Amino acid sequence: MLRSSADPVDPIKLNKPATIGATSTPKPKAAPAEMEVPPSRPMMRQYELVERVAQYNPNVDEALLNRAYVYSMKKHGDQKRASGDPYFSHPLEVAGILTRMRLDDATIATALLHDTIEDTDATRAEIDQLFGEEIGKLVEGLTKIGRLHLVSQEDKQGENLRKLLLAVADDVRVLLVKLADRLHNMRTLYWVPPEKRHRIAEETMDVYAPLAGKMGIHWMREELEHLAFGVLYPDDAAMIERRLAERRTAVGSMLADIEADLSEHLASNNIRATVTGREKKAYSIFLKMKRKHINFDNLSDIYGFRIIVQSISECYAALGVIHTIWQSVPGRFKDYISTPKQNDYRSIHTTVVGPRKQRVELQIRTEEMHRVAEFGIAAHGIYKDNAPRSQNELAHDSRAYAWLRHTIELLSDGGSSAEFLENTKLELFQDRLFCFTPRGKLIALPPGATPIDFAYQVHTDIGNTCTGCKINGHVRPLVTPLQSGDEVEILCEAGASPPSAWNALAVTGKARAAIRRANREADRRKFVRLGRQLIGSEVSRWHVRDEPDLTIAADRMGYPDGEALAYAVGQGRVVASAVLSTLGYDEPAGAAANGAKPATPLPIRGVGDDLPVHFAPQFYAIPGDKIVGILDPGRGVTVYPASAGEALSAFADEPQRWLDLSWDPRGARDTLFPVPVKLVAANACGALAEIAGIIAAEGGNIDELTMTQKTPQFRDMNLHIEVRDRNHLTRILDRLKSLSTVAEAERIVS
């Protein structure tokens, strides 16, 4: 039987049809105020809920469900929803949705109780006492953060999602109840004010629908997308629904004919199969129109068929029969039986040119595969053969749950609420490409992923120490987009760490979270080292003979340990001299408490140093220059050439921030420093090539070049040349001056 995209329960119907252009990418709009009122339903009665559960669980705990029903109804009392309906109708509908997925008694009871702690005077202790600790824990996991004052709506969403997913890592039933809760809220979204309606729909489309898809609950993902689509893109949704209705009339009996034809051919080959036709959903059509930049009339695969057979061998036998009678479309075959999706989805997909030259999509699967495809993680044998399993066993053999728990562990480690929300969205994208390690391990990644994402998907340590890669045996840049089927070898180097720029290049939330975490840890190590060096300088200046005990100082100053105290000193939140004073040491007589400079200059190597070092903008200090440092709270040391008197005068009233610096010779040969140079060169053929040749021959590098015409005979050139030190720069300038095409060559001093 053909199922229409208008079939989901309580679809949002819209009154304003419109068109969608072949190349347009419309922005979401606020839902129109004239949305039709969704049909009201009589509230489910107590015995009806119990009967629904009893249909799949003859051993239903009627007493538990009855207690939860009565308790929730009493607690919500006279509370009303925005529609005017009793508030209790909402948890009751959520419970009803979960019975469709054949969930256990504890989950159904949790659905009835899920808003009691948040919206009534019920407490966790009371829930535990009346319904048991298991249900109490589930209900608490569903309770949103109500008393936390967060800066933005995005922060609030991120914290709510973080708390939800952390609870899910313990018990996936929390997620199933939350998804059902969101589905009923979307079904009744008409009653929500328009400005809030759009935000809820956007959150549903970005987070909850993909999350349902990741858990393999296909029907729920489709309905959530359908409802959110109607709110975010009302004109496009109305247009597509109208065009689908027109197309149904036009195709007439063709779909029934294809069903009959397929069934007959399969039966004649002794394959027992159930064939059902289905129509592509409106939102899926919308995405394809955007992705392919086509309009509705150019779509050729709106209709598809599911073929349900008895065994895996019959899946492949049915495929052979279909490809024998109809021509297959190249590039449109996917075998998710041999390579299942991360949400445990298994099926064979193929597209053929059927009757009337119409493209037809086919999905071939077994009954068990179909059950998992529809109900996902909820289909993993909770009531298999009417024998209930312990809910703690739910989905422990599920790849989807394993992926979810692993992702949550990675995403929950540090970072702001907004970062958590962003990274979680990245991890929820449905489409995947598949690459291989040199040993043949399959790695699933989102489209656009690079070897950086691949490295972190293999292991966090591999990503953190990654320095290069080979794709299909050839060395390639780490920013190369990967393609399905690529074999990727990651080249690592002990002690390497990811640069902060990788965060903008990574596609997966896992990689971004790991890079940010590694950067935070690296920054902390740098600030701790700086703090210890600043304290060491004060020890030298104060002539303290013994090594000060930072553990004692930290305890007296309110820090958990010596490292935390050193970190605070490095960040500029604690003055190094205060540490020694706390330990009872006396500053030498005659020295200004804050103004005296350390006896030993702080050695630095440059930006790649293991200290938090930055160079003042427009002041290009290079080894050999005399330099001073300004301690910039929270950023580390900003380096100025000693000649930058006017800029340094801004810190004249803050002597405690001044640091004596010296160049560390250990890094002098490994680092190139940019320095601005001005040249006046002849406007002659080959002049620029001669200049570049000299710089390259001396081991320098041109980082930036601008030219202006001074006279018809000469041009002014401003270059940023990367050099090792002043001697290196002097040698390059001397050689440039020796060229007949160069009239002037000098360093620009800001």
C-alpha positions in Angstrom: 0.0 0.0 0.0 1.3 3.4 -0.9 1.9 5.7 2.1 1.8 9.4 1.6 4.1 11.9 3.2 1.0 13.5 4.6 0.3 10.4 6.7 2.3 11.1 9.9 0.0 11.7 12.9 -1.1 15.3 13.4 0.9 16.9 10.5 1.1 20.7 10.5 -1.0 21.8 7.5 -0.3 25.2 6.0 -2.5 27.6 4.0 0.0 29.5 1.9 1.4 27.6 -1.1 4.5 29.0 -2.7 7.3 27.9 -5.1 10.8 27.0 -4.5 13.5 28.0 -7.0 15.9 25.5 -8.6 18.9 27.2 -7.2 17.5 29.0 -4.1 18.5 28.3 -0.6 15.7 29.8 1.5 16.2 30.9 5.0 13.9 29.6 7.8 10.9 31.8 8.4 8.7 32.2 11.5 5.7 29.9 11.4 2.5 31.7 10.2 -0.1 32.6 12.7 -2.8 31.0 10.6 -1.7 27.4 11.0 -4.7 25.1 11.2 -5.8 24.0 14.7 -4.7 20.4 15.2 -7.6 18.0 15.9 -8.3 17.4 19.5 -8.3 13.9 20.9 -10.1 12.4 23.9 -7.7 11.8 26.7 -6.6 8.2 27.1 -8.1 6.4 30.0 -6.1 4.5 32.7 -7.2 1.0 31.5 -6.5 1.9 27.9 -2.9 2.6 28.6 -2.5 -0.7 30.5 -4.2 -2.6 27.6 -1.7 -1.1 25.1 1.2 -2.4 27.2 -0.4 -5.8 27.8 -0.7 -6.3 24.0 3.1 -6.9 23.9 3.8 -7.7 27.5 1.3 -10.1 29.1 3.2 -9.7 32.4 2.6 -6.0 32.6 2.8 -4.5 36.1 -0.7 -3.0 36.2 -0.2 -1.7 39.8 2.9 0.3 38.8 1.2 1.9 35.8 -2.0 2.6 37.7 0.0 4.3 40.6 2.0 6.4 38.1 -1.1 7.4 36.3 -2.9 8.5 39.4 0.1 10.2 41.0 0.9 12.2 37.9 -2.7 13.3 37.4 -3.0 14.4 41.0 0.4 16.2 41.0 -0.4 18.1 37.8 -3.9 18.9 39.2 -5.4 21.9 37.6 -2.4 22.8 35.4 -3.2 23.6 31.8 -1.3 23.4 28.6 -1.2 26.4 26.2 -4.1 24.7 24.3 -6.3 24.8 27.4 -6.1 21.0 27.7 -5.3 19.5 31.1 -1.5 19.3 31.5 -1.7 15.6 32.4 -2.8 14.9 28.8 0.8 15.6 27.7 2.7 12.9 29.8 -0.2 10.5 29.0 0.4 11.0 25.2 4.1 10.6 25.7 3.5 7.3 27.4 1.2 6.3 24.5 3.9 7.1 21.9 6.3 4.8 23.8 3.9 1.9 23.8 4.2 1.9 20.0 7.9 1.1 20.5 7.0 -1.8 23.0 9.0 -0.3 25.8 9.1 -1.8 29.3 6.9 -0.9 32.3 9.5 1.3 33.9 9.8 3.5 30.8 6.1 3.9 30.4 5.8 4.9 34.1 8.7 7.3 33.6 6.9 8.9 30.7 3.8 9.5 33.0 6.1 11.1 35.7 8.6 12.9 33.5 7.5 16.4 34.3 6.5 15.9 38.0 9.8 17.0 39.5 10.2 20.0 37.2 6.6 21.3 37.2 5.1 20.2 40.5 6.1 19.9 44.1 7.2 16.3 43.6 10.7 15.4 44.7 13.2 12.8 43.7 13.0 11.2 47.2 9.3 10.9 46.9 9.5 9.3 43.4 12.1 6.8 44.7 9.9 5.9 47.7 6.8 5.4 45.6 8.2 3.9 42.4 11.7 2.8 43.1 15.1 4.2 42.6 15.3 3.1 38.9 12.3 5.2 37.9 13.4 8.1 40.1 16.8 8.2 38.4 15.1 8.2 34.9 12.8 11.0 35.9 15.6 13.1 37.3 17.6 12.6 34.1 14.7 14.2 32.2 14.4 17.2 34.4 15.7 20.3 32.7 17.9 22.9 34.4 15.5 25.4 35.8 17.4 27.4 38.3 20.6 28.0 36.4 21.0 31.6 35.2 22.7 31.3 31.8 23.8 34.1 29.5 22.0 33.0 26.3 19.4 30.7 25.0 22.2 28.8 23.2 23.9 28.2 26.6 20.6 27.0 28.1 20.0 24.6 25.2 23.6 23.4 25.5 23.4 22.7 29.2 20.0 21.0 28.9 21.4 18.8 26.1 24.6 18.1 28.1 22.6 17.0 31.1 20.2 14.9 28.9 23.1 13.1 27.1 25.0 12.4 30.3 21.9 10.8 31.7 21.5 8.8 28.4 25.0 7.5 28.8 23.7 5.7 32.0 20.4 4.6 30.6 19.2 5.0 27.0 15.5 5.0 28.2 16.0 8.7 29.2 16.6 9.5 25.5 13.6 7.5 24.3 11.3 9.3 26.7 12.8 12.7 25.7 12.3 12.0 22.0 8.6 11.0 22.6 8.2 14.2 24.8 9.6 16.3 21.9 7.4 14.5 19.4 4.2 15.3 21.3 5.3 18.9 21.8 5.8 19.2 18.1 2.4 17.7 17.3 0.8 20.4 19.5 3.1 23.3 18.4 0.2 25.3 17.1 -0.6 26.5 20.6 2.9 27.9 21.2 3.5 31.6 20.4 5.0 32.1 16.9 8.4 33.5 18.1 8.9 30.5 20.4 7.5 28.1 17.8 10.3 28.8 15.4 13.0 28.2 18.0 11.6 24.9 19.1 11.2 23.7 15.5 14.8 24.7 14.7 16.1 22.9 17.8 14.1 19.8 16.7 15.5 19.9 13.2 19.1 20.4 14.4 19.2 18.1 17.4 16.3 15.9 18.1 15.4 14.6 14.7 19.0 13.7 13.9 19.3 12.1 17.3 16.3 9.9 16.6 17.9 9.0 13.3 21.2 8.1 15.1 19.3 5.8 17.3 17.7 4.3 14.3 14.1 5.3 15.1 13.2 6.0 11.5 9.5 6.8 11.8 10.1 9.3 14.6 12.9 11.1 12.8 10.7 11.4 9.7 7.7 12.8 11.7 9.9 15.2 13.7 11.5 16.5 10.4 8.0 16.8 8.8 6.6 18.8 11.6 9.7 21.1 12.0 9.9 21.5 8.2 6.3 22.9 8.1 7.3 25.6 10.7 10.8 26.5 9.4 9.9 26.5 5.7 6.1 26.9 5.5 5.8 28.0 1.9 8.1 25.3 0.6 6.4 22.6 2.7 3.0 23.7 1.4 4.2 23.7 -2.2 5.8 20.3 -2.0 2.7 18.8 -0.4 0.5 20.2 -3.2 2.8 19.0 -5.9 2.9 15.5 -4.3 -0.9 15.4 -4.3 -0.9 16.3 -8.0 1.8 13.6 -8.8 -0.3 10.9 -7.0 -3.2 11.7 -9.3 -1.0 11.6 -12.3 0.7 8.2 -11.7 -2.6 6.5 -11.1 -2.3 2.8 -10.8 1.4 2.6 -11.7 2.5 2.0 -8.2 0.0 -0.9 -7.6 1.1 -2.4 -10.9 4.8 -2.3 -9.8 3.9 -3.9 -6.5 2.1 -6.7 -8.3 4.9 -7.1 -10.9 7.6 -7.3 -8.2 5.6 -9.8 -6.1 5.0 -12.0 -9.1 8.6 -12.1 -10.2 9.9 -12.8 -6.7 7.3 -15.5 -6.1 8.2 -17.2 -9.4 11.7 -17.5 -8.1 10.6 -19.0 -4.9 11.3 -15.9 -2.8 8.6 -15.2 -0.2 8.4 -11.4 0.0 6.1 -8.6 1.1 6.3 -5.6 -1.2 5.0 -2.2 -0.2 5.2 1.2 -2.0 6.0 4.4 -0.3 6.4 8.1 -1.3 9.4 10.1 -0.5 8.8 12.5 2.4 8.4 16.3 1.7 11.5 17.2 3.7 13.6 14.6 2.0 12.4 16.0 -1.4 13.3 19.5 -0.2 16.8 18.5 0.8 17.4 16.8 -2.6 16.1 19.9 -4.5 18.6 22.0 -2.6 21.5 19.5 -2.9 21.0 18.9 -6.6 19.9 22.4 -7.5 16.8 21.1 -9.3 13.1 21.9 -9.1 10.2 19.5 -8.3 9.5 18.6 -12.0 13.1 17.3 -12.4 12.7 14.7 -9.6 12.6 11.2 -10.9 12.7 9.0 -7.8 9.8 10.2 -5.6 8.5 6.7 -5.2 10.2 3.7 -3.7 9.4 0.2 -2.6 10.3 -2.0 0.4 10.8 -5.7 -0.2 10.7 -7.7 3.1 12.0 -11.2 2.8 12.8 -14.1 5.2 16.6 -14.3 5.2 19.8 -12.5 4.3 20.4 -14.9 1.4 16.9 -14.0 0.0 17.9 -10.3 0.1 20.7 -11.0 -2.4 18.5 -13.4 -4.4 15.8 -10.7 -4.7 18.4 -8.2 -5.8 19.5 -10.5 -8.6 15.9 -11.0 -9.7 15.2 -7.2 -9.8 18.4 -6.4 -11.7 17.5 -9.1 -14.2 14.0 -7.7 -15.0 14.9 -4.0 -14.8 18.0 -1.9 -15.6 19.9 -0.7 -12.6 21.0 2.9 -12.3 24.9 3.1 -12.0 26.2 4.6 -8.8 22.9 4.1 -6.9 23.6 0.8 -5.2 24.4 0.6 -1.4 24.9 -2.6 0.6 24.2 -1.7 4.3 23.9 -5.4 5.1 27.6 -6.1 4.7 28.4 -2.6 6.0 25.7 -1.5 8.5 25.2 2.1 9.4 26.3 3.3 12.9 22.6 3.1 14.0 22.5 -0.6 13.2 20.5 0.0 10.0 20.8 -2.8 7.6 19.3 -3.0 4.1 20.2 -3.2 0.4 19.4 0.0 -1.6 19.2 0.0 -5.3 17.6 2.3 -8.0 16.2 0.8 -11.2 14.5 2.1 -14.3 11.1 0.6 -14.0 7.9 0.6 -16.1 7.2 3.7 -18.1 10.9 4.6 -17.8 10.3 5.8 -14.2 13.1 5.6 -11.7 12.2 3.5 -8.7 14.2 3.2 -5.4 14.1 -0.2 -3.8 15.0 -1.3 -0.3 15.5 -5.0 0.4 15.7 -6.3 4.0 14.5 -9.0 6.4 11.8 -8.7 8.9 14.3 -8.3 11.7 16.2 -5.6 9.7 12.9 -3.8 9.1 12.0 -3.8 12.8 15.4 -2.3 13.6 15.1 0.2 10.7 11.7 1.5 12.1 12.3 1.3 15.9 16.1 1.4 16.0 17.6 1.1 19.5 14.2 0.4 20.9 13.9 -2.8 18.8 16.7 -4.6 20.6 14.8 -7.5 22.1 13.2 -5.9 25.2 10.2 -8.2 24.9 11.5 -10.8 22.5 9.2 -13.8 22.4 7.1 -12.1 25.2 10.0 -12.6 27.6 11.0 -9.3 29.2 14.7 -8.7 29.7 16.3 -6.5 32.3 16.2 -2.9 31.0 19.9 -2.6 31.8 20.5 -5.0 29.0 18.8 -2.8 26.5 20.9 -2.2 23.4 24.2 -3.3 25.0 24.8 -5.1 21.8 23.7 -2.1 19.8 26.3 -0.2 17.7 24.1 2.9 17.9 24.2 2.9 21.7 28.0 2.2 21.8 28.5 5.1 19.4 26.3 7.4 21.6 28.1 6.6 24.8 31.5 7.0 23.2 30.4 10.4 21.7 29.0 11.6 25.0 32.2 10.8 26.9 34.2 12.8 24.4 31.8 15.8 24.1 31.1 16.1 27.9 34.8 16.8 28.7 35.2 20.6 29.1 34.2 23.4 26.8 31.4 25.9 27.0 27.7 25.0 26.7 27.6 26.6 23.2 30.6 24.5 22.1 28.9 21.4 23.4 25.8 22.2 21.5 27.8 22.9 18.3 29.9 19.7 18.6 26.8 17.6 19.3 25.1 18.9 16.2 28.1 18.1 14.1 28.1 14.5 15.4 24.4 14.0 14.6 24.6 14.4 10.8 23.1 11.4 9.1 25.2 11.0 5.9 28.4 9.2 6.2 31.4 8.3 4.1 33.5 5.2 4.8 37.3 5.1 4.8 39.7 2.4 5.8 42.9 2.1 8.0 45.9 0.3 6.4 44.7 -2.8 8.4 41.2 -2.7 6.9 39.3 -1.2 9.8 36.2 0.7 8.6 36.0 4.3 9.8 32.7 6.2 9.3 32.9 10.0 8.8 30.6 12.9 7.8 30.9 14.4 4.3 33.8 16.9 4.1 35.8 15.1 6.7 39.6 15.3 6.4 42.5 13.1 7.6 42.4 15.2 10.8 38.9 13.9 11.6 40.0 10.4 10.5 42.9 10.4 13.0 40.7 11.4 15.9 38.1 8.9 14.9 40.8 6.1 15.2 42.0 7.3 18.5 42.5 10.6 20.3 46.2 10.0 20.8 46.6 9.4 17.1 44.9 12.7 16.4 46.9 14.6 19.0 50.3 13.4 17.6 49.3 13.5 13.9 51.8 15.3 11.7 50.9 14.1 8.2 49.0 11.4 6.2 49.0 9.2 3.2 45.8 8.7 1.2 45.8 5.6 -1.0 49.6 5.3 -0.6 50.3 8.9 -1.5 51.4 11.7 0.8 48.6 14.3 0.9 47.9 17.5 3.0 46.0 17.0 6.2 43.2 19.3 4.9 42.4 17.0 1.9 38.7 16.1 1.8 38.3 12.3 2.0 36.2 10.2 -0.3 34.4 6.9 0.5 36.7 4.0 -0.1 39.9 5.9 0.7 42.6 4.1 2.6 44.2 6.6 5.1 47.4 6.1 6.9 48.1 8.7 9.7 51.8 9.7 10.3 52.5 10.5 13.9 55.4 12.0 15.8 55.9 11.5 19.5 55.5 14.8 21.4 53.6 16.5 18.7 50.4 18.4 19.6 47.5 19.8 17.4 47.7 23.4 16.4 44.8 25.6 17.4 44.1 26.2 13.7 42.9 22.6 13.3 39.8 23.4 15.3 38.5 25.4 12.3 39.5 22.6 9.9 37.9 19.7 11.7 34.4 18.6 10.7 33.5 16.2 13.5 32.5 17.2 17.0 34.8 14.5 18.3 37.9 16.0 16.6 37.0 19.6 17.6 36.4 18.6 21.2 39.7 16.7 21.4 41.6 19.6 19.7 40.2 22.2 22.1 41.0 19.9 25.1 44.6 19.3 23.9 45.0 23.1 23.3 43.7 23.9 26.8 46.0 21.3 28.3 49.0 22.7 26.3 48.1 26.3 27.3 47.9 25.3 30.9 51.3 23.6 30.8 52.8 26.8 29.3 51.2 29.0 32.0 52.4 26.7 34.8 55.9 26.7 33.3 55.9 30.5 33.1 54.6 30.8 36.6 57.4 28.6 37.9 60.0 30.6 36.0 58.6 33.9 37.4 58.8 32.5 40.9 62.3 31.2 40.2 63.3 34.7 39.1 62.0 36.2 42.4 63.9 33.5 44.3 67.1 34.6 42.6 66.4 38.3 43.2 65.5 37.7 46.9 68.6 35.5 47.4 66.5 32.7 48.7 68.8 29.7 49.1 66.2 26.9 49.6 63.6 25.8 47.0 60.3 27.3 48.1 57.6 24.7 48.8 54.7 25.7 46.5 52.4 23.2 48.1 52.5 25.0 51.5 52.1 28.4 49.7 49.1 27.1 47.7 47.4 25.9 50.9 47.9 29.2 52.6 46.7 31.2 49.5 43.6 29.0 48.8 44.8 27.0 45.8 44.4 23.2 45.6 48.1 22.5 44.8 51.4 24.0 43.8 50.6 23.6 40.1 47.4 25.5 40.4 49.3 28.3 42.2 52.0 28.4 39.5 49.2 28.6 36.9 47.7 31.6 38.6 51.2 33.3 38.7 51.7 32.6 35.0 48.3 34.0 34.2 49.1 37.2 36.1 46.4 36.7 38.7 49.0 36.4 41.5 52.3 38.3 41.8 55.3 36.0 42.2 56.7 38.1 45.1 53.5 37.4 47.0 54.3 33.6 47.0 57.6 34.2 48.7 56.0 36.6 51.2 53.4 34.0 52.1 56.2 31.5 52.8 57.7 34.0 55.3 60.7 35.2 53.2 61.9 38.8 53.4 62.6 40.9 50.4 66.2 42.3 50.4 66.4 45.7 52.0 66.3 48.6 49.6 64.5 46.7 46.8 61.2 48.1 45.6 58.5 45.5 46.3 56.9 45.7 42.9 59.3 47.6 40.7 62.6 45.7 40.9 63.3 43.5 37.9 64.4 39.8 38.2 68.1 39.2 38.4 67.9 36.5 35.6 66.2 37.4 32.3 63.4 35.0 31.2 64.7 33.1 28.1 62.2 32.8 25.2 62.5 31.0 21.8 59.5 32.6 20.0 55.9 31.8 19.2 56.7 28.1 19.1 58.0 28.3 22.7 56.8 26.2 25.5 55.9 29.4 27.3 52.8 31.5 26.4 54.6 34.1 24.3 53.1 36.6 21.9 54.8 39.4 19.8 53.4 42.8 20.0 51.6 43.7 16.7 53.6 46.0 14.4 56.7 45.5 16.4 58.8 42.8 14.7 61.4 41.7 17.2 64.0 39.1 16.0 66.8 37.3 17.9 69.7 39.8 18.4 67.3 42.6 19.3 67.1 43.8 22.9 63.7 42.9 24.1 61.4 43.4 27.1 58.2 41.6 28.1 54.9 42.8 29.4 52.9 40.3 31.4 49.4 40.3 29.9 46.9 38.7 32.4 45.3 35.7 30.8 47.5 35.7 27.7 51.1 35.4 28.9 54.1 37.4 27.8 53.9 40.0 25.1 57.3 40.7 23.5 58.4 44.2 22.5 61.7 45.4 21.1 63.4 47.7 23.7 63.3 50.4 21.1 59.5 50.6 21.2 59.7 53.3 23.8 56.4 55.1 22.9 54.4 51.8 23.0 56.0 50.7 26.3 55.3 54.0 28.0 51.7 52.9 28.2 52.8 50.5 31.0 55.0 53.0 32.9 52.6 52.9 35.9 52.5 49.1 36.1 56.1 48.1 36.9 55.0 44.7 38.2 54.1 43.7 34.7 57.6 44.4 33.2 59.8 41.4 32.6 63.5 41.2 31.5 63.7 38.8 28.5 66.5 37.1 26.7 66.6 35.0 23.5 67.0 31.3 24.2 69.7 30.0 21.8 68.2 26.5 21.8 65.5 27.6 19.4 67.3 30.2 17.4 68.2 27.9 14.4 64.7 26.3 14.2 62.4 29.3 14.1 62.0 31.9 11.4 60.8 35.4 12.5 59.1 37.9 10.1 60.7 41.3 9.7 59.6 44.1 7.4 62.1 45.3 4.8 61.9 48.2 2.3 63.5 47.9 -1.1 63.9 50.3 -4.0 64.5 48.2 -7.1 64.9 48.9 -10.8 61.7 48.5 -12.9 63.5 45.9 -15.1 62.7 42.4 -16.3 64.0 39.8 -13.8 64.6 42.2 -10.9 62.0 40.5 -8.7 63.4 37.0 -9.6 66.9 38.1 -8.6 65.7 39.4 -5.2 63.7 36.2 -4.5 66.7 34.1 -5.5 69.0 35.9 -3.1 66.6 35.5 -0.2 66.0 31.8 -1.0 69.7 31.2 -1.4 70.4 32.6 2.1 67.7 30.4 3.7 65.1 33.1 4.1 61.5 33.2 3.0 59.2 35.9 1.6 56.1 36.0 3.7 54.4 39.0 2.2 55.1 41.4 -0.7 53.6 44.7 -1.9 54.9 46.9 -4.7 54.2 50.5 -5.7 55.6 52.5 -8.6 57.8 55.3 -7.5 59.1 56.5 -10.9 59.1 54.9 -14.3 62.6 53.6 -13.6 62.1 52.3 -9.9 59.6 50.6 -7.8 59.1 50.6 -4.0 58.8 47.1 -2.5 57.7 46.3 1.0 58.5 42.7 2.0 58.1 40.7 5.1 61.1 38.4 5.1 61.4 35.5 7.5 64.9 35.2 9.1 66.6 33.5 11.9 68.2 36.5 13.6 69.8 39.9 13.0 72.9 38.5 11.6 70.9 36.5 9.1 68.9 39.6 8.1 72.1 41.7 7.8 73.6 39.1 5.4 70.5 39.1 3.2 70.3 42.9 3.1 74.0 43.1 2.2 73.6 40.7 -0.7 70.5 42.5 -1.9 72.4 45.8 -1.9 75.1 44.3 -4.1 72.6 43.7 -6.9 72.7 46.2 -9.7 68.9 46.2 -9.8 68.5 47.2 -6.1 69.1 50.9 -5.1 68.1 50.6 -1.4 67.5 47.8 1.1 66.8 48.5 4.7 64.9 47.1 7.7 61.7 49.0 8.6 61.6 49.8 12.3 58.1 50.6 13.6 
